[in-house]
Amino acid sequence: MNSVSEIYGSMVFNKRVMRERLPRDTYRELRKTIKEGLPLNSAVADVVANVMKNWAVEKGATHYTHWFQPMTGITAEKHDSFISPMSDGTVIMEFSGKELIKGEPDASSFPSGGLRVTFEARGYTAWDPTSNAFVKDGTLCIPSIFCSYSNEVLDKKTPLLRSMETLDREALRILRLFGNTTAKRVVATVGAEQEYFLIDKDMYNRRKDLFYCGRTLFGAKPPKGQEMEDQYFGAIKPRIAAFMKELDEELWKLGVLAKTKHNETAPAQHELAPFFSSSNIAADHNQLTMETMKKVADRHGLVCLLHEKPFSGVNGSGKHNNWSISTDTWLNLLEPGESPSENAQFLLFLVAVIKAVDEYQDLLRVSVASAGNDHRLGANEAPPAIISLFLGNELTEILEAIEKGLPCGKKEKCELQIGVQGLPSFPKDTTDRNRTSPFAFTGNTFEFRMVGSSASISGANFVINTIVAESLSQFAEELEKAPNLTDALNALIRRTIRDHKRIIFNGNNYAREWVEEAERRGLLNLKSTSEALPCFISDRNIALFTKHRILSKAEIISRYEILIEGYCKILNIEALTMIEMFRKEILPGVCTYMKDLSETALAKKSVLPGICCEAEEALLGKLSLLSGQSYRKNEALEKALLQSRAESDMTAAAKYFTAVVLPAMQELRTAVDEMETLVGEDYWPYPTYGDILFKV
């Protein structure tokens, strides 16, 4: 077996490969393009393309694809072979600079939110040289942006790249004010932890709800769930360990910095965490991680579930989006000094984030809005829909002192004593972790815990980058004009703390009292996707994105249309699946059990006249009542679904699905789940929660 150092990045056209294989001048020109975002001239592109093709062919590639991320939420690929015909009937392998830089997939079948009509089919992909090409499944994959013939943005990568440039520009303005002339770039970095479930493939194939929807629409709670807390960080089962081992190896080959793996809280739930990368590369790598998880699971007779809430009653899955900002000289701008109160630069970047989170709570909520995540947010493993920011008591006290103009003495670092003889003491950070907070400061990063497990992290990160850039832009404009920088800086920090301290909350975000307190503070509580999404197209938010040239007004509205329509489509599919499962399998199974139960009672009475069949009759009575109730609930769901089609406006339709269809689905589920607890196991048509979660 090859060592990790040998396989890591072996399928990636990375900096080392470029340096070894490209002519020196070509390599310099390409690195300059990557660093400065300059266009690549055609002669250099041809050399790069030929070298990249030769390298890929050595790795077994026969095709290439511009690997892009349309608004479907997954990646897309159109494969073209390297072969080119010769006059003698043979072929050669060719790949030009033009083919490397630009592709032309059909754009008509991808979501556009009304930006283009169906007959306008042409779309373009363009190479993103800041993210390395790689070989996957015999194909050279070239990370790319995706736009329409008329140059409208149709993907998730482009706004993320634009937001990174905007944050870079505004952060450098601040650094120059502090006399920093060595930093040339500021990069938003992300480490995206990925939670997921692994279940047996046979169990998955026997449940239509998992197959069509990615989550269970029915399912009674088993005798045991996660209440024993014996899954989290528990010993990994051999079958799961084999999956994780292969997953690590496959990801390492693709240059994904997979670092940590462990069991999560719910049975059959697990987590993978990578090292930090730039936002763009982290987003690409997370897409690759999700895709690879599914492929590797299949090879092990498993299915990887990435839905935010595949099982009711146990924890759902998210991504913990650990976001920070650093210079190209390895200076973390969210790294406190020996005393945060003495570190004016740190404090300015910190309050910029506080201001951004407070002013754009709605956009942060929109960035994680989905039908799946609505089931997870506010549950006992995820933050609520109310946006707040956790700093920890020590840092909060310092900010309060600054706001009031009180002196902040330098505090010595304390140590957390483990209390076990023989173990060393560990340095205690200025903050503990708060699992309930949506946006928590963890020492030199902010952990945005609301992102759903199936989502692209591009959406959350282009919003974070943009809103922080807006705060920094406002700060720079004020400070650049100030006659005395020190006085202006002190006043600015103090005023920002005073104006935006309402967003800081260090307590239990699950507590009912916090909901009431948040309302008193004027914080938003956008509980559902249908409530949150309209905020995306408010005049204020459109002005933000257009000011920084992240998205045009038309592109913003198109994304809103895609998201709101997608929400309605998901709930429509789920409701239709419930109806089919109930009619075709659940009700027939219950009726068969009742028939056999009644025949058993009759047989007993015929053999022993006058015998009491209390158990059978009581059970039949309960099932008769529940089957009648569930039948009526199913009819009500069908009626509600039919009525939803009368809503031509997608915003109104989304609100209807939230207010009417979802409650109807829950009522049907409640009746059916109770029947599941009463019907004989051999008669129930689907694997139960106990089977799925504990028989992996």
Secondary structure, 3 states (H helix, E strand, C coil): CCCHHHHCCCCEECHHHHHHHCCHHHHHHHHHHHHHCCCCCHHHHHHHHHHHHHHHHHCCCCEEEEEECECCCCCECCEEECEEECCCCCEEECCCHHHHHEECCECCCCCCCCCCCCCCCEEEEEECCCCCEEEECCEEEEEEEEEECCCCECECHHHHHHHHHHHHHHHHHHHHHCCCCCCCCEEEEEEEEEEEEEEEHHHHHCCHHHHHHCCCCCCCCCCCCCCCCCCCCCCCCHHHHHHHHHHHHHHHHCCCCEEEEEECCCCCEEEEEECCEEHHHHHHHHHHHHHHHHHHHHHCCEEEECCCCCCCCCCCCEEEEEEEEEECCCCECCCCCCCHHHCHHHHHHHHHHHHHHHHCHHHHHHCCCCHHHHHHCCCCCCCCCECCEECCHHHHHHHHHHHHCCCCCCCCCCEECCCCCCCCCEECCCCCCCCCCCEEECCCCEEECCCECCCCHHHHHHHHHHHHHHHHHHHHHHHHCCCCHHHHHHHHHHHHHHHHHHHECCCCCCCHHHHHHHHHHCCCECCCHHHHHHHHHCHHHHHHHHHCCCCCHHHHHHHHHHHHHHHHHHHHHHHHHHHHHHHHHHHHHHHHHHHHHHHHHHHHHHHCCCCCCHHHHHHHHHHHHHHHHHHHHHHHHHHHHHHHCCCCCHHHHHHHHHHHHHHHHHHHHHHHHHHHCCCCCCCCCCCCHHHHHHCC
